[in-house]
Amino acid sequence: MDTFSAIIFCGIILCLAAMIQAAVGFAYALFATPLLVWIGIPLHQVIVMVSVGSLLQSVAGVRSLHASIPWKEVGMATALSIVGLIAGLIILRQIISLDPRYILMIVGTALSVLVVVQLIFKPRQVDKVKWPYTVLAFLLSGVFSGTIGMGGPPLVLWGMAHDWEPAKIKGFYFASFLLFIPIMIVLMAILPGFGPLSKPILLSLAYFPLIYAGSLVGLKIGNQLSRRKLYVVTCIFLFITGISTIISALS
């Protein structure tokens, strides 16, 4: 794909990812990561681009939902996710040296599996999730974030297990991303093997108007349709994206 086409497709992908996340509270990385890898951007640069875009959107989310954010749980999620992130980044350093087709296969398979788990796993809603499951969810979120840039699903499953109101759940997601992402980018910049990160960071910042526009559209959609319907449709669409990524890797 030529440079101009890649720039156009990248903007469209990030705009749609922002729209989906604004509507349902998650799925920015799940949607954007496999498609950006598919158009030829290296995985570690994709992770940075997607993270910066999600961070920009999280700032707006935290501002609008600050009164509903469970900061104690957010702090615990961030601390444990960072522990898992270190392991994930070590794995990522091995993955990025593989053939691009294998990387597509890994990302597409991971996306498909994560979406299927979210569709079939329906936790019983409680006031407080038991600590072993909490620790496991946050550690896995960090590992998935560092390895393939998709740390949202464990957080989504953990949040869905609570009998919280929608604003509190979405506030938890946005605040967790807001605290975690800068730390992840700093670690990637410090650790050897990922190269300079200024290019993917600047690209994401350049796409901010599209990310913002997508967020506005997503918020309107999310306010008009039922949360459950949006969640199911988004998961199905993401699953199709994952399968398509796998097929493109095999072709």
NORDAKA-V970880 format. One record per residue. OMEGA is omega in whole degrees, 0 to 359 (* if undefined). Layout:
{{OMEGA} {OMEGA}}
//
This chain:
{{181} {187} {182} {179} {179} {179} {180} {181} {179} {178} {179} {181} {181} {177} {179} {178} {178} {179} {181} {182} {178} {182} {187} {177} {179} {171} {177} {181} {181} {180} {190} {188} {182} {181} {178} {175} {182} {180} {170} {179} {179} {187} {183} {176} {176} {181} {179} {180} {181} {181} {180} {178} {178} {178} {179} {180} {181} {177} {179} {180} {179} {179} {184} {185} {188} {182} {184} {187} {175} {190} {178} {179} {178} {179} {178} {179} {181} {182} {181} {179} {179} {177} {178} {181} {181} {177} {180} {180} {176} {177} {180} {180} {177} {184} {187} {178} {182} {174} {181} {179} {178} {178} {176} {180} {180} {182} {180} {179} {180} {179} {182} {181} {181} {180} {178} {178} {180} {181} {187} {182} {181} {184} {175} {185} {181} {178} {181} {178} {180} {188} {179} {179} {178} {180} {181} {182} {183} {177} {179} {177} {178} {179} {180} {178} {182} {185} {185} {178} {182} {182} {184} {186} {177} {177} {180} {180} {179} {179} {180} {181} {180} {176} {180} {173} {183} {181} {180} {179} {180} {177} {177} {179} {185} {181} {178} {178} {183} {181} {187} {188} {179} {179} {179} {180} {178} {179} {178} {179} {182} {184} {178} {174} {183} {176} {178} {184} {184} {182} {179} {179} {180} {178} {179} {178} {179} {181} {184} {179} {178} {178} {179} {179} {178} {179} {180} {179} {180} {178} {179} {179} {181} {180} {184} {183} {180} {182} {183} {180} {178} {181} {182} {180} {179} {180} {179} {180} {179} {178} {177} {177} {179} {180} {179} {178} {179} {180} {180} {178} {181} {185} {*}}
//
